[in-house]
Amino acid sequence: MARVDLGRAGHSLPTRALLEFQLAHARARDAVHLPLAVNSLVLELKQKNITSIPLTSAARDRDEYLRRPDLGRSLSAESRGRVVGLRSEFDAAFVIADGLSALAVHRHAVLLLELLLRDLDWRIAPVAIVEQGRVAIGDEIGEVLGARLVVVLIGERPGLSSPDSLGAYLTWQPRPGLTDAERNCISNIRAEGLSYAVATHKLLFLMNESRRLKLSGVRLKEDAAPRLGGDSVTHSKLFGDR
């Protein structure tokens, strides 16, 4: 996000503006490198009676994940074997992945998922919690599980004013090799952005329409009516890979 009208002190920025920029930049960097506390997420989900399975991508550590985005889009061999054992005919699968902000996942993913599942009478696969995962890893997980639809809840790339923004990516008939044009994204889910109520309303609409029309992405119209009694502003668009 651009910062404008910051004033000046001689040829430089005012001290306050400079310090605020450095703080925001430090928070963004911390969000990218913060490790995902998988055990904590498993416990949170268990307390809400939500079954989960911890997995890892093919990236061996955070440094490799950041240098090799392709490895974050595929499961490790061990994790793939664990998912194969769960295969069934699921209506949908949910994936929680750290992406580029584990902070966003810890703050928002479980609370949002709880709201979604409360109003969803579908056959849902165990929730996959993926370390070092990017958006497209949901394609492999969904296909191996036998899910007709996959939703990936992932930490988005931190900005200088939003280190904890969560994104939700929906894909019909997930399988490796799909492009972003075949997904729908709801972005900026956080306290200062899109509320849980609006994000849930929007995502449930997209999920039901995706199942009814058997498609997702640019062909799926995102025209859910505003949620009565709640926020009236929604934000949904296609993003590049996380």
C-alpha positions in Angstrom: 0.0 0.0 0.0 1.4 3.4 -0.9 2.0 6.0 1.8 1.4 9.6 0.7 1.5 13.1 2.2 4.0 12.1 4.9 5.6 15.5 5.1 9.3 16.2 5.2 12.1 17.2 7.4 14.7 18.8 5.2 15.4 16.3 2.5 14.1 13.3 4.6 10.9 11.9 6.0 9.8 13.1 9.5 11.1 10.9 12.2 7.6 9.7 13.2 6.7 8.7 9.6 10.0 6.9 9.2 9.6 4.9 12.5 6.1 4.0 11.6 7.3 2.6 8.2 10.1 0.6 9.8 7.6 -0.9 12.3 5.2 -1.9 9.6 8.0 -3.4 7.6 9.2 -5.4 10.6 5.7 -6.7 11.3 5.4 -7.8 7.7 8.7 -9.6 7.7 7.9 -11.3 11.0 4.5 -12.5 9.6 6.3 -14.1 6.6 8.8 -16.0 8.8 6.6 -16.9 11.8 6.3 -20.7 12.0 2.9 -22.3 11.9 1.9 -23.8 15.3 0.3 -26.9 14.0 -0.3 -28.6 17.3 -2.1 -25.5 18.6 -4.4 -25.5 15.5 -5.1 -29.2 15.9 -6.1 -28.6 19.6 -8.3 -25.6 18.7 -10.1 -27.6 16.1 -10.5 -30.6 18.4 -12.1 -28.4 21.0 -14.7 -27.4 18.4 -15.3 -31.1 17.4 -13.6 -30.6 14.1 -11.4 -33.4 12.9 -8.0 -32.4 11.3 -4.9 -34.0 9.8 -1.5 -32.2 9.9 0.5 -32.3 6.7 3.6 -30.8 5.1 4.4 -29.6 1.6 7.5 -30.8 -0.4 9.4 -27.7 1.0 11.6 -28.9 3.8 11.9 -25.6 5.7 10.8 -22.0 5.5 13.9 -20.8 3.5 13.3 -23.5 0.8 9.6 -22.6 0.8 10.3 -18.9 0.1 13.0 -19.7 -2.6 11.0 -22.5 -4.3 7.3 -21.6 -4.6 6.7 -24.8 -6.7 7.5 -27.0 -3.7 4.8 -25.3 -1.6 2.2 -26.4 -4.2 2.8 -30.2 -3.7 2.6 -32.5 -0.7 5.6 -34.3 0.7 5.5 -38.1 -0.1 4.7 -39.0 3.5 1.8 -36.5 3.7 0.4 -37.7 0.4 0.4 -41.2 1.7 -1.6 -40.1 4.8 -4.2 -38.3 2.6 -4.6 -41.3 0.3 -5.7 -43.3 3.4 -8.6 -40.9 3.9 -10.0 -41.0 0.4 -13.8 -41.1 0.1 -16.7 -39.3 -1.6 -16.6 -35.9 0.1 -18.7 -32.9 -0.9 -15.9 -30.5 0.1 -12.5 -30.4 1.7 -11.0 -27.5 3.7 -7.3 -26.8 3.8 -5.6 -24.4 6.3 -2.2 -23.4 5.0 0.3 -20.9 6.4 1.0 -19.3 3.1 2.9 -16.0 3.7 1.4 -15.2 7.0 0.9 -17.8 9.8 -0.2 -14.9 11.9 -3.3 -14.5 9.8 -4.0 -18.2 10.1 -3.7 -18.3 13.9 -5.9 -15.2 14.3 -8.7 -16.0 11.8 -8.8 -19.5 10.3 -10.4 -21.5 13.0 -13.0 -18.9 13.9 -14.0 -18.5 10.2 -14.1 -22.3 9.7 -16.3 -22.8 12.7 -18.9 -20.3 11.2 -18.7 -22.0 7.8 -19.3 -25.5 9.2 -22.1 -24.4 11.4 -24.3 -23.6 8.4 -23.0 -26.3 6.0 -24.8 -29.6 5.8 -22.3 -31.3 3.5 -20.1 -34.3 3.8 -16.8 -32.7 4.8 -13.3 -34.3 4.8 -11.0 -33.9 7.8 -9.5 -30.5 7.7 -5.9 -30.5 6.3 -3.4 -28.3 8.1 -0.4 -27.7 5.9 3.0 -26.3 6.8 4.8 -24.5 4.0 1.7 -24.6 1.8 0.6 -22.4 -1.1 -2.8 -22.1 -2.6 -2.4 -24.8 -5.3 -1.6 -27.5 -2.7 -5.4 -27.6 -2.2 -5.7 -29.0 -5.7 -3.7 -32.1 -4.9 -5.3 -32.6 -1.5 -8.8 -32.3 -2.9 -8.1 -34.7 -5.7 -6.5 -37.3 -3.5 -9.3 -37.0 -0.9 -11.9 -37.4 -3.6 -13.5 -34.1 -2.8 -15.7 -32.4 -5.3 -14.7 -28.9 -4.1 -11.8 -27.6 -2.0 -11.5 -24.3 0.0 -8.1 -23.2 1.0 -7.8 -20.8 4.0 -4.3 -19.2 3.7 -2.3 -16.3 5.1 -1.9 -13.7 2.4 1.2 -11.8 1.5 1.6 -9.1 4.2 1.3 -5.5 3.3 2.6 -2.5 5.3 -0.7 -2.1 6.9 -2.0 -5.7 7.0 0.3 -8.4 8.3 -2.6 -10.7 9.3 -4.9 -10.8 6.2 -6.5 -14.2 5.5 -7.6 -15.3 2.0 -10.1 -18.0 1.1 -9.7 -19.8 -2.3 -12.4 -22.0 -3.7 -11.9 -24.5 -6.5 -14.4 -26.9 -8.1 -13.1 -30.4 -9.0 -9.6 -29.7 -7.7 -6.7 -31.4 -9.4 -3.0 -30.4 -10.0 -2.4 -28.1 -13.0 -5.3 -25.7 -12.5 -4.8 -21.9 -12.9 -6.0 -19.0 -10.8 -8.6 -18.4 -13.5 -10.3 -21.5 -12.2 -10.5 -20.3 -8.6 -12.6 -17.8 -6.7 -10.9 -15.7 -3.9 -12.3 -13.8 -1.0 -9.5 -11.6 0.3 -8.6 -9.4 3.3 -10.5 -11.3 6.0 -9.4 -9.7 9.3 -10.7 -7.3 11.9 -9.8 -4.2 9.9 -11.0 -5.6 6.6 -13.7 -8.1 5.6 -15.6 -9.4 8.7 -16.1 -13.1 9.4 -19.9 -12.7 8.9 -19.6 -11.2 5.4 -16.8 -13.6 4.4 -18.9 -16.6 5.6 -22.0 -15.3 3.8 -20.0 -14.8 0.6 -18.1 -18.1 0.7 -21.2 -20.2 1.5 -22.9 -18.5 -1.5 -20.0 -19.4 -3.8 -19.8 -23.0 -2.5 -23.5 -23.6 -3.1 -23.4 -22.0 -6.5 -20.2 -23.9 -7.4 -21.9 -27.2 -6.5 -25.1 -26.3 -8.4 -23.4 -25.1 -11.6 -20.4 -27.5 -11.3 -17.8 -24.8 -11.9 -15.6 -22.2 -10.3 -13.4 -19.3 -11.2 -14.1 -16.6 -13.8 -17.3 -18.4 -14.9 -18.8 -18.4 -11.4 -20.6 -15.1 -10.8 -19.9 -13.5 -7.4 -23.2 -11.7 -6.9 -24.3 -12.8 -3.4 -26.7 -10.3 -1.9 -25.5 -8.2 1.0 -26.0 -9.9 4.3 -28.9 -8.3 6.2 -28.0 -7.0 9.5 -24.3 -7.2 8.8 -21.6 -5.5 6.8 -22.7 -4.4 3.4 -19.3 -4.2 1.7 -17.8 -7.4 0.2 -14.5 -7.9 -1.5 -13.8 -10.8 -3.8 -11.4 -11.1 -6.6 -8.7 -13.3 -8.2 -5.2 -13.1 -6.8 -1.9 -14.4 -7.9 -0.4 -17.5 -6.1 0.3 -17.2 -2.4 
